[in-house]
């Protein structure tokens, strides 16, 4: 009983403004709290997530589903995608797994058409597909350059273009590009990757300006080192890992789930006036 009284003293007030989203008695959510909850609700929305079979893409796909969206997930391997789709179904949302190579424009056109045929609309696009193969700039040959550009930049542009056309017809949309702090401050031996991600950042801003009149918001998330297969070489090298952690304010690697909240924000009505922004989720690496 004493603990209950202590709770009531802490969270109730005669002034409803300071009741932490509760009514004056502290017994139920206030109108403000309910409006805030609805603002982040993605019910009735359809999301399309590339690179959705694992890592960041999978975490964001599941997070969007938890927030109420139906989700189409894309990657090259159908078996891995079906696992993600199954998890989305268990949340109670519809899902569509699509195997495709987003480095090829005809694949992009087909996967967007499949998503529209299944769901009727696309409200949210998350461009996440990426490759990462560290190499010194002097050792980067034409094949290596073209591979990077195809997946890490070209695919983002043509995904935005294909989905953007349907969003313009719809009169609204939210696009989230997964960039990288490397696109802001490049690391050694990741120069071509950094160039691609810098391109994604500028593309995000250019599209935000061009498509703003259509009520399409375009933003980017710039992660630092996230615990995925892509970062495994760094994480398994004690000296390199130590050097990296010393560059971050929080002194730790990011978990894929830590990008979900930012993605839900940018996909929701809570971000109705946010566009052309690059949000770093990087443990303070870019400070």
C-alpha positions as CSV (number, residue, x, y, z in Angstrom):
1,X,0.0,0.0,0.0
2,X,2.8,2.3,0.9
3,X,4.5,1.7,-2.5
4,X,1.2,2.5,-4.3
5,X,0.9,5.8,-2.4
6,X,4.5,6.6,-3.3
7,X,3.7,5.9,-7.0
8,X,0.6,8.2,-6.8
9,X,2.6,11.0,-5.2
10,X,5.2,10.8,-7.9
11,X,2.9,10.6,-10.9
12,X,-0.1,12.6,-10.0
13,X,-0.6,16.3,-9.8
14,X,-3.4,18.9,-9.8
15,X,-1.9,20.2,-13.0
16,X,-2.6,17.6,-15.8
17,X,0.3,19.0,-17.8
18,X,2.8,17.4,-15.5
19,X,1.1,14.1,-14.9
20,X,3.4,12.3,-17.4
21,X,0.6,11.6,-19.9
22,X,-2.0,10.6,-17.2
23,X,-5.2,12.2,-16.3
24,X,-5.3,14.4,-13.1
25,X,-6.0,11.4,-11.0
26,X,-3.2,9.5,-12.6
27,X,-5.4,6.5,-13.3
28,X,-5.6,6.4,-17.1
29,X,-3.9,7.8,-20.2
30,X,-4.7,11.5,-21.0
31,X,-5.9,12.7,-24.4
32,X,-2.4,13.9,-25.1
33,X,-0.9,10.4,-24.4
34,X,-3.5,8.8,-26.6
35,X,-2.9,11.2,-29.4
36,X,0.8,10.6,-29.2
37,X,0.2,6.8,-29.4
38,X,-2.0,7.2,-32.4
39,X,0.6,9.4,-34.1
40,X,3.1,6.5,-34.2
41,X,0.4,4.0,-35.2
42,X,1.0,2.5,-38.7
43,X,-2.2,0.5,-38.9
44,X,-3.5,0.5,-42.5
45,X,-0.1,1.3,-43.9
46,X,2.0,-0.9,-46.2
47,X,5.8,-0.9,-46.0
48,X,8.3,-2.3,-48.4
49,X,11.7,-3.1,-46.9
50,X,14.8,-4.2,-49.0
51,X,17.5,-6.3,-47.4
52,X,14.7,-7.6,-45.1
53,X,15.9,-11.1,-44.4
54,X,18.4,-10.3,-41.7
55,X,20.2,-7.6,-39.6
56,X,18.9,-4.0,-39.8
57,X,16.4,-4.7,-42.5
58,X,14.8,-7.6,-40.6
59,X,14.7,-5.6,-37.4
60,X,13.0,-2.7,-39.1
61,X,10.5,-4.9,-40.9
62,X,9.4,-6.6,-37.7
63,X,9.3,-3.2,-35.9
64,X,7.0,-1.7,-38.6
65,X,4.8,-4.7,-38.3
66,X,4.6,-4.3,-34.5
67,X,3.5,-0.7,-35.1
68,X,0.7,-2.0,-37.3
69,X,2.0,-2.0,-40.9
70,X,1.7,-4.8,-43.4
71,X,5.2,-5.5,-44.8
72,X,6.7,-6.7,-48.1
73,X,10.3,-7.9,-47.6
74,X,12.9,-8.2,-50.3
75,X,16.3,-9.9,-50.6
76,X,18.0,-12.3,-53.0
77,X,17.3,-15.5,-50.9
78,X,13.6,-16.5,-50.6
79,X,14.3,-19.1,-47.8
80,X,15.6,-16.4,-45.5
81,X,12.8,-14.0,-46.4
82,X,10.2,-16.6,-45.6
83,X,11.5,-16.8,-42.0
84,X,11.0,-13.0,-41.7
85,X,7.6,-13.2,-43.3
86,X,6.6,-15.9,-40.9
87,X,7.6,-13.8,-37.9
88,X,5.6,-10.9,-39.3
89,X,2.5,-13.1,-39.7
90,X,2.8,-14.2,-36.1
91,X,2.6,-10.6,-35.1
92,X,-0.7,-10.5,-36.9
93,X,0.2,-8.5,-40.0
94,X,0.2,-9.5,-43.6
95,X,3.6,-10.1,-45.3
96,X,4.9,-10.7,-48.8
97,X,8.4,-12.2,-49.3
98,X,9.9,-11.3,-52.7
99,X,13.2,-12.7,-53.9
100,X,14.9,-10.1,-56.2
101,X,18.2,-8.5,-57.1
102,X,17.7,-4.8,-56.4
103,X,20.8,-4.0,-58.4
104,X,18.8,-4.7,-61.5
105,X,16.1,-2.2,-62.6
106,X,13.8,-4.8,-64.1
107,X,13.8,-6.7,-60.8
108,X,12.9,-3.4,-59.0
109,X,10.0,-2.8,-61.4
110,X,8.7,-6.3,-60.9
111,X,8.9,-6.3,-57.1
112,X,7.2,-3.0,-56.8
113,X,4.4,-4.2,-59.2
114,X,4.0,-7.4,-57.1
115,X,3.7,-5.4,-53.9
116,X,1.1,-3.1,-55.4
117,X,-0.8,-6.0,-56.8
118,X,-0.9,-7.7,-53.3
119,X,-1.5,-4.7,-51.1
120,X,-2.9,-2.0,-53.4
121,X,-0.5,0.7,-52.1
122,X,2.9,1.4,-50.7
123,X,3.0,4.0,-47.9
124,X,6.5,3.4,-46.6
125,X,9.8,2.5,-48.4
126,X,12.9,1.4,-46.5
127,X,16.0,1.1,-48.7
128,X,18.4,-1.1,-46.7
129,X,20.0,-3.5,-49.1
130,X,23.8,-3.1,-49.1
131,X,27.1,-4.8,-49.6
132,X,30.3,-4.1,-47.7
133,X,33.7,-5.4,-48.8
134,X,36.6,-3.3,-47.3
135,X,39.3,-2.6,-49.8
136,X,42.0,0.1,-50.3
137,X,41.1,2.7,-52.9
138,X,44.1,1.8,-55.0
139,X,43.0,-1.8,-55.2
140,X,39.4,-1.0,-56.3
141,X,39.0,-2.2,-59.8
142,X,36.1,-1.5,-62.2
143,X,34.1,-4.7,-61.3
144,X,34.4,-3.8,-57.6
145,X,33.3,-0.2,-58.2
146,X,30.3,-1.3,-60.4
147,X,29.2,-3.9,-57.8
148,X,29.1,-1.3,-55.1
149,X,27.4,1.3,-57.2
150,X,24.8,-1.2,-58.3
151,X,23.6,-2.3,-54.9
152,X,24.5,0.6,-52.6
153,X,23.5,3.6,-54.7
154,X,21.8,2.6,-58.0
155,X,19.2,0.4,-56.3
156,X,18.3,3.1,-53.8
157,X,17.6,5.6,-56.6
158,X,15.5,3.3,-58.8
159,X,13.6,1.9,-55.8
160,X,12.8,5.5,-54.8
161,X,11.8,6.3,-58.4
162,X,9.5,3.2,-58.8
163,X,7.8,3.6,-55.4
164,X,7.8,7.4,-55.6
165,X,5.5,7.2,-58.7
166,X,2.9,5.2,-56.8
167,X,3.2,7.6,-53.8
168,X,2.6,10.6,-56.0
169,X,-0.6,9.0,-57.2
170,X,-1.5,8.3,-53.5
171,X,-0.7,11.8,-52.5
172,X,1.6,10.9,-49.6
173,X,4.5,8.6,-48.6
174,X,7.5,8.2,-46.3
175,X,10.9,7.0,-47.7
176,X,13.7,6.0,-45.4
177,X,17.1,5.4,-46.8
178,X,19.7,3.5,-44.7
179,X,22.9,5.5,-45.2
180,X,25.9,5.3,-42.9
181,X,28.2,7.5,-40.8
182,X,30.8,6.5,-43.4
183,X,28.9,8.7,-45.8
184,X,29.6,11.6,-43.4
185,X,33.1,10.7,-42.2
186,X,34.8,7.9,-44.2
187,X,37.0,5.2,-42.6
188,X,40.2,3.8,-44.1
189,X,39.6,1.0,-46.6
190,X,35.9,1.7,-47.0
191,X,36.2,4.5,-49.5
192,X,34.0,3.2,-52.3
193,X,31.3,2.3,-49.7
194,X,31.6,5.8,-48.2
195,X,31.2,7.3,-51.7
196,X,28.0,5.3,-52.2
197,X,26.6,6.3,-48.8
198,X,27.5,10.0,-49.4
199,X,25.5,9.7,-52.6
200,X,22.6,8.2,-50.7
201,X,22.7,11.2,-48.3
202,X,22.7,13.8,-51.1
203,X,20.0,11.8,-53.0
204,X,17.8,11.8,-49.9
205,X,18.0,15.6,-49.7
206,X,17.4,16.1,-53.4
207,X,14.4,13.9,-53.4
208,X,13.0,15.5,-50.3
209,X,13.1,18.9,-52.1
210,X,11.7,17.6,-55.4
211,X,8.9,15.5,-53.8
212,X,7.9,17.7,-50.9
213,X,5.0,19.2,-53.0
214,X,3.5,15.7,-53.3
215,X,3.6,15.2,-49.5
216,X,6.4,12.6,-49.7
217,X,8.9,12.8,-46.9
218,X,12.4,11.4,-47.6
219,X,14.8,10.9,-44.8
220,X,17.9,8.8,-44.0
221,X,19.2,7.0,-41.0
222,X,23.0,6.9,-40.7
223,X,24.0,4.0,-38.5
224,X,27.5,3.5,-37.0
225,X,28.8,-0.1,-36.6
226,X,25.8,-2.4,-36.0
227,X,26.1,-6.0,-34.8
228,X,25.4,-7.7,-38.1
229,X,27.2,-10.1,-40.4
230,X,28.6,-7.1,-42.2
231,X,30.5,-5.9,-39.2
232,X,31.8,-9.3,-38.1
233,X,35.4,-8.8,-39.3
234,X,35.7,-5.7,-37.2
235,X,34.0,-7.2,-34.1
236,X,36.2,-10.3,-34.2
237,X,39.5,-8.2,-34.4
238,X,40.1,-7.1,-30.8
239,X,42.5,-4.3,-31.7
240,X,40.3,-2.8,-34.4
241,X,37.3,-3.1,-32.2
242,X,39.0,-1.3,-29.4
243,X,40.0,1.5,-31.7
244,X,36.5,1.8,-33.0
245,X,34.9,1.9,-29.5
246,X,37.3,4.6,-28.4
247,X,35.8,6.8,-31.2
248,X,32.2,6.5,-29.9
249,X,30.7,8.4,-27.0
250,X,28.8,5.4,-25.7
251,X,31.7,3.0,-26.2
252,X,29.6,0.1,-27.6
253,X,28.4,-1.5,-30.8
254,X,24.8,-0.8,-31.9
255,X,22.2,-3.5,-32.0
256,X,19.9,-3.7,-35.0
257,X,16.8,-3.2,-32.8
258,X,18.2,0.2,-31.8
259,X,17.4,1.6,-35.3
260,X,13.7,0.5,-35.1
261,X,12.4,3.4,-33.1
262,X,13.9,6.0,-35.5
263,X,12.5,4.1,-38.4
264,X,9.0,4.0,-36.9
265,X,9.3,7.7,-36.2
266,X,10.2,8.5,-39.8
267,X,7.5,6.2,-41.1
268,X,4.7,7.7,-39.0
269,X,2.6,10.8,-38.8
270,X,4.9,11.9,-35.9
271,X,7.4,12.9,-38.7
272,X,4.8,14.9,-40.7
273,X,7.2,17.9,-40.9
274,X,10.5,16.0,-41.1
275,X,12.1,15.6,-44.5
276,X,15.5,15.8,-46.0
277,X,17.1,14.9,-42.7
278,X,20.0,12.5,-41.9
279,X,19.7,11.0,-38.4
280,X,22.8,9.4,-37.0
281,X,22.3,6.3,-34.9
282,X,25.9,5.7,-34.1
283,X,26.7,5.6,-30.4
284,X,28.1,9.1,-30.8
285,X,30.7,8.2,-33.4
286,X,30.0,11.2,-35.6
287,X,30.2,13.8,-32.8
